[in-house]
Amino acid sequence: MSPFHQFLIACFALLLALPLYARDGIRIEISGVGARQIPVAIATFAVEVPLSQKPSSIIRANLERSGMFSIISTAETSTDPDSVNFNLWRHTGAEALAIGQVKSMTGGRYEVHYTLFDIIRQEQISTLTIPATENTLRLSAHRISDDIYEKLTGIKGIFATRIAYVTKTGKEYRLEISDADGYNRHIALRSNEPVISPAWSPDGTKIAYVSFEARKPVVYVQNLVTRQRSIIANYRGSNSAPSWSPDGSKLALALSRDRTTQVYVINADGTGLRQLTRGSSISTEPQFSPDGEYIYLTSDISGSPQIYQLGVNGGDPRRITFTGNYNISPRLSPDGQHMAFITRRDGRFQLYLMDLTTGQERQLSDSSKVESPSFSPSGQFVMYATEEGRRDTLSAVSTDGHIRQKISVPASDIREPSWGPFIPE
């Protein structure tokens, strides 16, 4: 493990040590399943000391929530990889089996041991030993869930990732961060003025956002470990829509410093402002492409809001959307092959997915009000803000449209989702 990766893990551990607000509030409802669910058994992990967080329970819940697995019910505790009875497990219908244990070490530390088997082929396919503390046991379970997911589906798991979002209760706005399953919530910012547009830095250590606490929109960057924050853009007029470059060195912004909103690029420390778009048309919502070569943006150059592609050094924008007269909020998949965006059709705002190679589109949402799409770092899901029963909620949908999650906080509105990056191991 490189020193940089060790630093990131240490930062994440410190983040977990900040005052936590249990999932008490976040509700996740699942509907739909994958085209094929894989039957998998998760044996109860043996533990040497009482734990408030049971790794096997967390792993089961993660895999169930994904919609990709059918969990074989078992209360059996199995820890010895050499004594697995494949015939017995095959009779339960399981195609894969995970076993493990939590060993207590000195100084309040633990080791989480896990092994995954292919029951059909009667062979071991993965094993991990993860050092942990009481604060990072849940992260260990997420990492094991990610390993199971990747080994059995070929797709990198997202259980160890985090999400940022804004909640509103009464007159208070809160920028919150939690694990992808809604646990380990903590508040990064409280304000009596709106907070919008959170955006994760590529390394997951910082968040850019727009706060109205100065009675106008100002762009900030906040370090999630130290909680220190700095003003990145506070020019005349509106400062909005921050988006990180893939290497984390720059931010794209929308500024109205010269009256008409245009797209700019600025260094991550707030220096080196450079204007990319000009003219009388409004250009906003910039997003870097994953390769850093282009910026996708919303503009009314053609007379109505449409999505355009622009070279990172400027030039003539190329129109991307042509169906409908209102297309906004471009978000690029991590592989750069697809674009999620919001479109108004038949009077309803919907989430669509476009194949950038073929131009083919797929509708992903089924509500009448949708905004703020955000891809999971695997590119398999898109989270977005919507409304249900006059309450702002979040939803996530798989890019094939089969699996859906509804995320809500009782007595609060929840909006402005941003899915964080993978955390280096």
C-alpha positions as semicolon CSV with decimal commas, in nm:
position;residue;x (nm);y (nm);z (nm)
1;M;0,000;0,000;0,000
2;S;0,146;0,338;-0,099
3;P;0,196;0,617;0,159
4;F;-0,075;0,817;-0,020
5;H;-0,323;0,532;0,011
6;Q;-0,230;0,490;0,378
7;F;-0,298;0,861;0,427
8;L;-0,643;0,830;0,268
9;I;-0,737;0,536;0,488
10;A;-0,620;0,729;0,794
11;C;-0,830;1,025;0,682
12;F;-1,134;0,803;0,644
13;A;-1,081;0,660;0,992
14;L;-1,062;1,012;1,134
15;L;-1,379;1,103;0,950
16;L;-1,556;0,809;1,112
17;A;-1,433;0,926;1,450
18;L;-1,615;1,259;1,414
19;P;-1,950;1,294;1,597
20;L;-2,186;1,050;1,428
21;Y;-2,556;1,064;1,376
22;A;-2,680;0,707;1,340
23;R;-2,879;0,609;1,041
24;D;-3,183;0,701;1,258
25;G;-3,352;0,872;0,995
26;I;-3,246;0,744;0,664
27;R;-3,482;0,494;0,506
28;I;-3,384;0,292;0,199
29;E;-3,655;0,101;0,016
30;I;-3,563;-0,142;-0,261
31;S;-3,771;-0,248;-0,558
32;G;-3,677;-0,461;-0,857
33;V;-3,393;-0,708;-0,899
34;G;-3,121;-0,781;-1,150
35;A;-3,186;-0,991;-1,458
36;R;-3,046;-1,286;-1,261
37;Q;-2,996;-1,307;-0,886
38;I;-2,697;-1,509;-0,767
39;P;-2,776;-1,739;-0,469
40;V;-2,511;-1,676;-0,204
41;A;-2,480;-1,789;0,157
42;I;-2,313;-1,568;0,418
43;A;-2,220;-1,776;0,722
44;T;-2,230;-1,596;1,055
45;F;-1,881;-1,463;1,127
46;A;-1,726;-1,594;1,447
47;V;-1,630;-1,317;1,688
48;E;-1,407;-1,333;1,993
49;V;-1,565;-1,033;2,170
50;P;-1,916;-0,880;2,169
51;L;-1,952;-0,637;1,880
52;S;-2,218;-0,373;1,822
53;Q;-2,172;-0,416;1,447
54;K;-2,196;-0,771;1,312
55;P;-1,995;-0,802;0,987
56;S;-2,202;-1,089;0,846
57;S;-2,528;-0,895;0,903
58;I;-2,386;-0,588;0,728
59;I;-2,265;-0,800;0,435
60;R;-2,604;-0,970;0,395
61;A;-2,785;-0,635;0,401
62;N;-2,546;-0,488;0,144
63;L;-2,587;-0,773;-0,101
64;E;-2,964;-0,780;-0,061
65;R;-2,984;-0,405;-0,122
66;S;-2,794;-0,440;-0,448
67;G;-3,074;-0,644;-0,605
68;M;-2,814;-0,877;-0,760
69;F;-2,814;-1,157;-0,500
70;S;-3,053;-1,401;-0,339
71;I;-2,931;-1,453;0,018
72;I;-2,949;-1,812;0,142
73;S;-3,065;-1,803;0,503
74;T;-2,822;-1,968;0,743
75;A;-2,731;-1,926;1,109
76;E;-2,427;-2,151;1,079
77;T;-2,087;-2,023;1,188
78;S;-1,802;-2,148;0,974
79;T;-1,441;-2,028;0,997
80;D;-1,215;-2,304;0,864
81;P;-1,162;-2,286;0,484
82;D;-1,037;-2,645;0,484
83;S;-1,352;-2,793;0,635
84;V;-1,620;-2,654;0,401
85;N;-1,871;-2,924;0,302
86;F;-1,945;-2,828;-0,058
87;N;-2,214;-3,094;-0,105
88;L;-2,403;-2,972;0,202
89;W;-2,395;-2,611;0,086
90;R;-2,494;-2,706;-0,269
91;H;-2,813;-2,864;-0,131
92;T;-2,912;-2,524;0,014
93;G;-2,917;-2,382;-0,338
94;A;-2,613;-2,161;-0,280
95;E;-2,372;-2,104;-0,566
96;A;-2,125;-1,915;-0,346
97;L;-2,039;-1,913;0,023
98;A;-1,865;-1,651;0,238
99;I;-1,721;-1,743;0,578
100;G;-1,514;-1,543;0,825
101;Q;-1,423;-1,440;1,174
102;V;-1,323;-1,132;1,371
103;K;-1,011;-1,175;1,580
104;S;-0,938;-0,948;1,875
105;M;-0,586;-0,805;1,873
106;T;-0,399;-0,594;2,127
107;G;-0,473;-0,226;2,180
108;G;-0,841;-0,247;2,091
109;R;-0,770;-0,355;1,735
110;Y;-0,917;-0,636;1,528
111;E;-0,848;-0,848;1,223
112;V;-1,138;-0,944;1,000
113;H;-1,072;-1,267;0,808
114;Y;-1,292;-1,370;0,517
115;T;-1,294;-1,639;0,249
116;L;-1,524;-1,676;-0,052
117;F;-1,595;-2,012;-0,222
118;D;-1,749;-2,115;-0,551
119;I;-1,980;-2,397;-0,439
120;I;-2,043;-2,530;-0,790
121;R;-1,675;-2,561;-0,876
122;Q;-1,581;-2,650;-0,518
123;E;-1,295;-2,401;-0,502
124;Q;-1,181;-2,096;-0,310
125;I;-1,204;-1,778;-0,516
126;S;-1,101;-1,504;-0,273
127;T;-0,965;-1,437;0,073
128;L;-0,893;-1,117;0,266
129;T;-0,752;-1,015;0,603
130;I;-0,848;-0,660;0,697
131;P;-0,713;-0,475;1,003
132;A;-0,982;-0,275;1,182
133;T;-1,082;-0,077;1,488
134;E;-1,427;-0,044;1,643
135;N;-1,481;0,262;1,424
136;T;-1,378;0,089;1,100
137;L;-1,540;-0,254;1,144
138;R;-1,833;-0,141;0,933
139;L;-1,594;-0,028;0,659
140;S;-1,432;-0,373;0,672
141;A;-1,771;-0,535;0,614
142;H;-1,831;-0,299;0,322
143;R;-1,496;-0,393;0,171
144;I;-1,579;-0,763;0,200
145;S;-1,918;-0,694;0,038
146;D;-1,737;-0,515;-0,245
147;D;-1,505;-0,812;-0,292
148;I;-1,796;-1,057;-0,307
149;Y;-1,980;-0,834;-0,552
150;E;-1,681;-0,799;-0,783
151;K;-1,578;-1,165;-0,773
152;L;-1,932;-1,286;-0,852
153;T;-2,045;-1,019;-1,102
154;G;-1,724;-0,884;-1,253
155;I;-1,828;-0,529;-1,152
156;K;-1,650;-0,332;-0,882
157;G;-1,862;-0,299;-0,568
158;I;-1,973;0,037;-0,427
159;F;-2,063;-0,055;-0,067
160;A;-1,753;0,114;0,078
161;T;-1,830;0,442;-0,099
162;R;-1,995;0,746;0,054
163;I;-2,266;0,987;-0,052
164;A;-2,313;1,356;0,020
165;Y;-2,650;1,530;0,023
166;V;-2,831;1,828;0,170
167;T;-3,111;1,791;0,425
168;K;-3,350;2,065;0,534
169;T;-3,543;2,061;0,859
170;G;-3,736;2,376;0,937
171;K;-3,507;2,664;0,843
172;E;-3,182;2,470;0,886
173;Y;-2,985;2,330;0,594
174;R;-2,725;2,059;0,656
175;L;-2,460;1,923;0,425
176;E;-2,438;1,559;0,535
177;I;-2,218;1,264;0,446
178;S;-2,292;0,898;0,504
179;D;-2,193;0,553;0,393
180;A;-2,372;0,439;0,079
181;D;-2,612;0,240;0,300
182;G;-2,711;0,551;0,500
183;Y;-2,514;0,466;0,815
184;N;-2,234;0,671;0,976
185;R;-2,405;1,000;0,902
186;H;-2,222;1,315;1,000
187;I;-2,283;1,681;0,935
188;A;-2,016;1,871;0,742
189;L;-2,197;2,206;0,747
190;R;-2,500;2,366;0,913
191;S;-2,652;2,684;0,777
192;N;-2,971;2,889;0,790
193;E;-2,919;2,966;0,422
194;P;-2,939;2,718;0,129
195;V;-2,652;2,485;0,046
196;I;-2,646;2,334;-0,305
197;S;-2,432;2,151;-0,559
198;P;-2,194;1,938;-0,346
199;A;-1,921;1,779;-0,556
200;W;-1,657;1,530;-0,435
201;S;-1,291;1,573;-0,515
202;P;-1,154;1,273;-0,708
203;D;-0,957;1,151;-0,404
204;G;-1,261;1,175;-0,173
205;T;-1,095;1,405;0,082
206;K;-1,273;1,730;-0,008
207;I;-1,613;1,857;-0,117
208;A;-1,689;2,168;-0,319
209;Y;-2,032;2,324;-0,273
210;V;-2,229;2,645;-0,304
211;S;-2,347;2,822;0,010
212;F;-2,578;3,125;0,034
213;E;-2,461;3,219;0,386
214;A;-2,314;3,545;0,248
215;R;-2,661;3,627;0,105
216;K;-2,537;3,529;-0,239
217;P;-2,407;3,206;-0,396
218;V;-2,039;3,152;-0,317
219;V;-1,829;2,843;-0,401
220;Y;-1,638;2,680;-0,114
221;V;-1,408;2,379;-0,088
222;Q;-1,408;2,197;0,246
223;N;-1,158;1,943;0,374
224;L;-1,363;1,658;0,520
225;V;-1,100;1,557;0,775
226;T;-0,983;1,891;0,913
227;R;-1,316;2,068;0,836
228;Q;-1,115;2,363;0,712
229;R;-1,272;2,534;0,416
230;S;-1,175;2,803;0,171
231;I;-1,359;3,034;-0,065
232;I;-1,288;2,937;-0,424
233;A;-1,515;3,182;-0,607
234;N;-1,681;3,493;-0,465
235;Y;-1,706;3,719;-0,766
236;R;-1,973;3,974;-0,841
237;G;-2,304;3,808;-0,921
238;S;-2,363;3,433;-0,897
239;N;-2,091;3,175;-0,832
240;S;-2,226;2,824;-0,887
241;A;-2,209;2,467;-1,020
242;P;-1,858;2,352;-0,918
243;S;-1,721;2,041;-1,090
244;W;-1,377;1,885;-1,031
245;S;-1,132;1,797;-1,303
246;P;-1,035;1,426;-1,304
247;D;-0,694;1,499;-1,151
248;G;-0,841;1,724;-0,880
249;S;-0,626;2,023;-0,980
250;K;-0,906;2,240;-1,116
251;L;-1,275;2,320;-1,088
252;A;-1,517;2,420;-1,360
253;L;-1,766;2,686;-1,249
254;A;-2,057;2,894;-1,373
255;L;-2,011;3,265;-1,296
256;S;-2,221;3,571;-1,381
257;R;-1,944;3,819;-1,298
258;D;-1,998;3,987;-1,637
259;R;-2,379;3,976;-1,609
260;T;-2,439;3,676;-1,838
261;T;-2,364;3,337;-1,679
262;Q;-2,063;3,173;-1,846
263;V;-1,839;2,873;-1,783
264;Y;-1,496;2,921;-1,626
265;V;-1,213;2,701;-1,504
266;I;-1,021;2,782;-1,186
267;N;-0,737;2,616;-0,995
268;A;-0,845;2,416;-0,690
269;D;-0,685;2,679;-0,464
270;G;-0,893;2,960;-0,618
271;T;-0,622;3,105;-0,844
272;G;-0,589;3,117;-1,221
273;L;-0,948;3,192;-1,325
274;R;-0,998;3,133;-1,698
275;Q;-1,314;3,196;-1,903
276;L;-1,423;2,927;-2,153
277;T;-1,756;3,046;-2,296
278;R;-1,856;3,392;-2,415
279;G;-2,146;3,574;-2,575
280;S;-2,501;3,665;-2,485
281;S;-2,620;3,308;-2,431
282;I;-2,631;3,152;-2,084
283;S;-2,385;2,865;-2,028
284;T;-2,389;2,676;-1,699
285;E;-2,367;2,336;-1,522
286;P;-2,017;2,244;-1,649
287;Q;-1,893;1,888;-1,602
288;F;-1,550;1,752;-1,694
289;S;-1,537;1,438;-1,904
290;P;-1,353;1,149;-1,729
291;D;-1,051;1,191;-1,957
292;G;-1,032;1,564;-1,880
293;E;-1,039;1,655;-2,250
294;Y;-1,390;1,805;-2,262
295;I;-1,643;1,994;-2,058
296;Y;-2,012;1,918;-2,096
297;L;-2,245;2,207;-2,019
298;T;-2,598;2,341;-2,049
299;S;-2,653;2,640;-2,277
300;D;-2,937;2,817;-2,456
301;I;-2,725;2,893;-2,763
302;S;-2,993;2,732;-2,983
303;G;-3,274;2,922;-2,813
304;S;-3,366;2,658;-2,553
305;P;-3,158;2,478;-2,288
306;Q;-2,954;2,200;-2,449
307;I;-2,638;2,010;-2,364
308;Y;-2,311;2,083;-2,543
309;Q;-1,957;1,946;-2,547
310;L;-1,671;2,192;-2,529
311;G;-1,295;2,140;-2,549
312;V;-1,123;2,199;-2,215
313;N;-0,936;2,490;-2,372
314;G;-1,248;2,644;-2,522
315;G;-1,352;2,671;-2,887
316;D;-1,685;2,609;-3,054
317;P;-1,928;2,396;-2,851
318;R;-2,081;2,089;-3,012
319;R;-2,448;2,018;-2,943
320;I;-2,518;1,676;-2,786
321;T;-2,896;1,668;-2,722
322;F;-3,153;1,711;-2,998
323;T;-3,472;1,547;-2,871
324;G;-3,704;1,787;-2,688
325;N;-3,660;2,157;-2,619
326;Y;-3,534;2,134;-2,259
327;N;-3,230;1,923;-2,169
328;I;-3,009;2,012;-1,871
329;S;-2,774;1,880;-1,599
330;P;-2,525;1,658;-1,789
331;R;-2,339;1,397;-1,584
332;L;-2,083;1,164;-1,743
333;S;-2,045;0,799;-1,649
334;P;-1,700;0,710;-1,507
335;D;-1,604;0,536;-1,834
336;G;-1,720;0,832;-2,042
337;Q;-1,953;0,614;-2,253
338;H;-2,285;0,743;-2,121
339;M;-2,442;1,069;-2,011
340;A;-2,721;1,104;-1,757
341;F;-2,927;1,420;-1,792
342;I;-3,260;1,580;-1,703
343;T;-3,512;1,640;-1,979
344;R;-3,862;1,788;-1,986
345;R;-4,099;1,582;-2,195
346;D;-4,478;1,592;-2,189
347;G;-4,453;1,852;-1,915
348;R;-4,257;1,624;-1,679
349;F;-3,893;1,639;-1,576
350;Q;-3,734;1,296;-1,620
351;L;-3,395;1,130;-1,588
352;Y;-3,260;0,992;-1,916
353;L;-2,944;0,804;-2,007
354;M;-2,773;0,861;-2,343
355;D;-2,521;0,634;-2,512
356;L;-2,270;0,892;-2,634
357;T;-2,154;0,667;-2,918
358;T;-2,492;0,587;-3,071
359;G;-2,705;0,871;-2,934
360;Q;-2,965;0,621;-2,811
361;E;-3,162;0,727;-2,504
362;R;-3,328;0,538;-2,218
363;Q;-3,571;0,678;-1,961
364;L;-3,466;0,586;-1,607
365;S;-3,707;0,775;-1,378
366;D;-4,080;0,739;-1,331
367;S;-4,171;1,049;-1,128
368;S;-4,274;1,395;-1,244
369;K;-3,995;1,597;-1,079
370;V;-3,629;1,494;-1,110
371;E;-3,304;1,687;-1,064
372;S;-2,936;1,662;-0,964
373;P;-2,825;1,327;-1,114
374;S;-2,504;1,165;-0,987
375;F;-2,335;0,845;-1,107
376;S;-2,203;0,583;-0,868
377;P;-1,826;0,542;-0,914
378;S;-1,892;0,203;-1,077
379;G;-2,122;0,365;-1,333
380;Q;-2,388;0,106;-1,257
381;F;-2,630;0,336;-1,071
382;V;-2,752;0,695;-1,097
383;M;-2,877;0,875;-0,787
384;Y;-3,105;1,176;-0,823
385;A;-3,335;1,406;-0,626
386;T;-3,710;1,374;-0,663
387;E;-4,030;1,438;-0,470
388;E;-4,276;1,209;-0,301
389;G;-4,578;1,319;-0,097
390;R;-4,463;1,683;-0,098
391;R;-4,135;1,578;0,057
392;D;-3,797;1,598;-0,120
393;T;-3,638;1,252;-0,138
394;L;-3,359;1,074;-0,324
395;S;-3,376;0,779;-0,559
396;A;-3,115;0,558;-0,721
397;V;-3,170;0,347;-1,029
398;S;-2,950;0,099;-1,211
399;T;-2,857;0,206;-1,561
400;D;-3,057;-0,085;-1,704
401;G;-3,362;0,040;-1,513
402;H;-3,419;-0,289;-1,326
403;I;-3,317;-0,197;-0,969
404;R;-3,450;0,105;-0,779
405;Q;-3,386;0,250;-0,435
406;K;-3,584;0,522;-0,256
407;I;-3,399;0,716;0,013
408;S;-3,583;0,941;0,256
409;V;-3,542;1,112;0,593
410;P;-3,862;1,141;0,800
411;A;-3,955;1,501;0,889
412;S;-3,678;1,636;0,664
413;D;-3,626;1,712;0,298
414;I;-3,324;1,548;0,136
415;R;-3,183;1,673;-0,194
416;E;-2,867;1,755;-0,392
417;P;-2,707;1,408;-0,395
418;S;-2,345;1,351;-0,489
419;W;-2,195;1,001;-0,496
420;G;-1,836;0,988;-0,374
421;P;-1,543;0,812;-0,545
422;F;-1,394;0,473;-0,466
423;I;-1,178;0,481;-0,153
424;P;-0,830;0,338;-0,228
425;E;-0,756;0,018;-0,039
